[in-house]
Amino acid sequence: MPKQHCPVCQNSITPVARYPNYVCAECATLAESADGRLVEITNANIWGGIQLRYRDTGEPHEETQVFIRGIKCEAREARFGGVVIQALASDGRARPLPEH
């Protein structure tokens, strides 16, 4: 079985070919806006979509780009529901998989 690691903490995670750079659940709780405010990322409702809100005020965070331990990431709705956060390269594309 192929191995996959969280691109932030490098812990082993369940391999998912569709999301080769997805961030583990623990690291996802550390998502911040560009100005360093913690961001909560949830489903918008039962029909789909995601919403990002600042944890300190509950106000919407309009960007889907977040940072986790300084790594630029993108939050998106997962194919069959839920939320997925993937690490991005500096050009905005999915980061290449590290060699393990």
Secondary structure by P-SEA (a helix, b strand, c coil): ccccccccccccccccccccccccaaaaaacccccccbbbbbbccccbbbbbbcccccccccccccccccccbbbbbcccbbbbbbbbcccccccccccc
